Amino acid sequence: MTQSLPAAVDMADMTWPPPPYRAPVPAVTGADGIRCFDGITYATTAGYRPRLLDVRVPAGEGPFPAVVWVHGGGWLDGDRRYPPPTVAVELLHGAVLGAGLALVSIDYRHSLEAPFPAQLHDVKAAIRYVRTFAGVLGIDPERIGVWGESAGGHLAALAGLVGPDTPGGAVLEGAQGVGAGETGVRAVVDWYGVCDLVSLAGHPLPQMPGGTDFPNPYEALLGASVAQRPDLARAASPVTYATPGSNPPPFLLVHGTRDGLVPYSQSEQLAHALTRAGGDVTLTPVEDADHIFLGSPDIQQIVTDSVAFLARHLDAGA
């Protein structure tokens, strides 16, 4: 007697080698009408954990513009599900969805799994995936922005500045997941991200609490010191690509003026380069705030302003 497979079994799960990505499973719709796609595998590479993303889509017909959220953690740590400790999940998600934007939160390979440009390859793969399955997800593939904090801000800036036609950019597109397709974005929000690894090399890192032995994040990202790999450090620096004629998308840079980990001058440097490149750039200092906006009395306003910038440039509500 032939035994049939349970209906829940996906034949794609039985193939070998595993597929480079998986199609979205049906959304779970809440009582508020928000549709949730959780734990979608957007890219796989043999020997590495699958890269996952979550999607939250506002109630309504759509298609909706989308924001790709890239978490921080020094490229060594972090998780798509958690914003920095100063920003509540409910605040971030509520502000984005309330503005009529879909939210795509992504994981990427950490630097001790694979050095740069693996992280950017994964961000690009996530953008390709969202475009490929935009119809299923209820997203407008022509209205995608990217928003990141700290290491994620650095990757968001690179995603906005680097394309296949950028000098040196072809090798930074990668072939993860879907493998090929458009990865450009219409707007970038960069919270306190690194813009120039070369100029940052001499900046002392803060002491970790309790003398914790934590790897140097810049050396882990590059797989070597900046002095050993200045070429790779320049390739990993967003400021390298903000050049006259590069036609960057609109940027919002938000940075604490007392940031002891990534100096405020990093965002000043990128803002200057974007201005020279003819870009539309807004630099917002958060007075007396440290990294992750510690010390700021109004995190909610920072989130609100960042979402408003994205909603404006992605034509939310159109």
N, C-alpha and C positions, 0 to 999 in steps of 0.2 A: 504494500500500500504506500502510495506517495504522500509524504507529509509536506504540506505547504508551509511557507515561511510566515511568521506573524506579520500582520499588516504594518506594524511599527518599524520593521526592519527596512533600512534603506540599502538598496543593492550597491550604492556607491561605497558603503562602508565595507563591502566584501571584496573590493578590488585591490590588486597589488601591482605595482606600487600605489600607495594612496594618491588620490587626486590632489592637484596643487591648491585647490580651494573647494568649498562646498556651497551649494545654493542655499539661500535663506530658508529656514523652516517657517511655517505659518506663524504670523504674529499672534501674541496674546493681547487682547483688547480689554482694558480696564473699564470700570464703571464710568470713568471720566472721558472715555472715548480715546484715550491715548493708546497707541499701538506700540508694543514692545517686541523687538527681536533680540533675543539674548544669546550670547555665546556663539556667534556665527564665525566659522573658520574661514578667514579671508585669504590665508596663505599658509602653506606648509613647506618645510624643507627637511629632508632626511637628517636625523640627528638633533633636531631642535624641536622645542614644544610648538604646537600649532599657534599661530597668531590669531587672536580672537577680536571681535568687535561687537558692541551692543548698539542698537538703534532705538531711539525714542521718536515717535512721529506724532505731531499734534492731532487732536480730533478734527475731523472735517474731510473734505474731498481731496485737497491737494491737487497736483503734486506740490510739495513744500521745498523751499530752499533748505540746505543742510549745512551744519557746522561740524567739522571733524575736530574733536577734542583730543589733544595729545598730552598725556600726563608727564609730570616731572619726576625727579628722583636721581639726578646726576648721571643719567643714562645707565645707572647701575641697579636701579630699584624702581618701585612705582607700579601702579596698577590702574587699568582703565576705569575701574569702578569708583576710584576715590580721588577727588580733588585735593589740593593741599589742605592741611589741617585747619587753616584759617577760613576756608570756604565750605560751608555746609553743602552736602549733595543736593538737598532739597532746594537750596537757593540757586545753585547752578542750573539744575535741570528745570526748575520752575521758571526761571528767567528766560531761558532759551525757548522752551516750549510755549510759554506765554506770549512770546513775540512772534509766534507763527513760524518758528524754525524747527526743523528736525535736528536731533543731536546724535552724532555718531562718535562713540567713545572707543578708542582703539588701544590695544597693546602692541608692543614692538619688541624685537630682540634687545636684551640688555647687552651692555658692552663687554661683559665677561663671557657672554655666550658667543658674541661675534662683534668685532670692532667695526668702526665706521668704514664704509657707508651702509652697513646692514640696517641701521635704524632708519635712515632716510629711504632706503629701498622699501622698507615695510610701510612707512607713511604713504609713499607713492602707490604701493600695492593696494592699500586700503582705499585710496581715492579712486583708483581704477575699478575696484570691486563695486564701490557705491555707484559709479556711473554705469557699470555693466548691468547691475540689478536695480537700477533706479525705479523702473516700472513696478517691480514687485514691492519695493520698499516705500513707494509713495513719495519719492524724492525727485526734484527737478535736476537733471544732470548738468544743466547750464548754470545753476546757481549754488555753487559749493564754495564755502570758505573754510579756513583752518584757524584754530585757536589753541595755543599751548602755553604752559607755564614752566619756567626754569629750563630744564633740558628739553621739555616739550615745546617751549617758546623758541628755542634754538632750531628745533626740527621744523616747526611751523614756518619760521622765517625762511629756512632753506627750501621748503616745499613751495613757498610763494615766489622765490627768486630763481630757482633752478628748473630748467626744462630741457628737452632734448636738443634744442637749438642754442642753448646757452654754451659759451665756450667752456669746455670741460664738463658739460652737463650730461652728456649722453650716458656716461658710465654711472651717473648718479640716479638714473631712472630705475635701474634694476629690472628684473624679469620675474619677480615673485608673483605668486597668485595668478591673477588673470593673464599677466605676462606682457601685455601691450595695450596701449590706449592712452587717451588724454589724461594728464595729471595736473593741468593748470587749475588755479583757484582764483576767485574774484575778490577776495579780501583776506587779510591776515591780522590776527590779534596776537601779539607777542608780549607775554608777561615776564619781565625780568630774565630774558634769555641771553645767552652768550652770543656775541656777534663776531668776535675776533679772537680765536684761540692763541694766535701768535702774541698779541699785545697783552693777553691775560696770563701768559706763562709765568711772568714774574710776580703776579699777585699772590700773596700768601693765603693759604687756605685757613679758615677758622679752626681752632682746636675743637675736636669732638668731645662731647660730654664724657667724663669718666675715662678719658684717654683711649676711647674706642679706636681700634686699628681698622680704619676704613681706607680702601684703596683711593689713590689719587684719581679723581673722576676724569681728568683730561688725558692722563696717560692710559687709563683703561679704555677710554673711547678710541684713542688712536692706536692702541697696542704698542705704544712706545712713547717716549717723551717728545715734547714739541721740538726740542733741539735735535733729536734723532730723526724726526719726520716732519720738517717744516713744510714740505710739499703737501703732505696729507693734512696738516693743521690748516693751511690756507684753503685747501679744498673743502674742509669741514667748516669754514667760517662764512656765515652769510654775507658779511661785508665784501667779500671777494666778488660777489655777483651783482652787487648794487652799483652798477657802472653806467655812465651816460649811454643812453640808447637802449638800456635793458628793459625798459617799459614795465616796471614793477607794478603789481596790484596795490590798491590802497592798504596802508599799514597803520595800525594803532599800537604804539609801544607804551606800556605802563610799567613803571619801575620805582621801587623805593629809593629815596635819596641817601639812605644810610645802609644800603645793602652791603653786608660784609662778606658775602659769598661771591656774588656777581656784581661788581661795582656799577653804579648808575651810569658811569661814563661809557659802559658798553652800549647802552641804548642811545646815549647821545651820539656816539660814533656811528651807529647804524642809521639814526635819523639824518645825520649830516650826509652820509653816503646816499641815502634814498632821495634826499632833496636834490643833490647833484645829479642823480639819475633821472630827475624830472618826475619823481613819484609824488603821490599824495600821501603825506605822512603826518601823523599826529603823535607827539611825544607828551605823555602825561606823567609828571613827577608825582610820587606819593610822598609828601614831606615827612621826614623823620621815620620812615618805615624801613625795616630791615627786609631780608629775603622772605618770601611768601607773604609780604605785606604785614609782617609782625609789627605791632605798634600803631597801625592805622586804626582810627576810630570808626571808619565807615567802609567796611568791606562791601556792604550791600551796594553802595553807590558805585564802587569800582566795577562790580559785576554788571550793574544796570547800564553803566556807560559803555562797557565792552559789548554787551548784547545789542544796545542801540546802534552802535557802529556797524556791527555785522548785519543787523536787520535793514539798515539803510542801504548798505552796499550790495546786499543780496536781494533787494526789492521784496522784502517780506510783506505779505498782504497783497502783492500784485496779482 
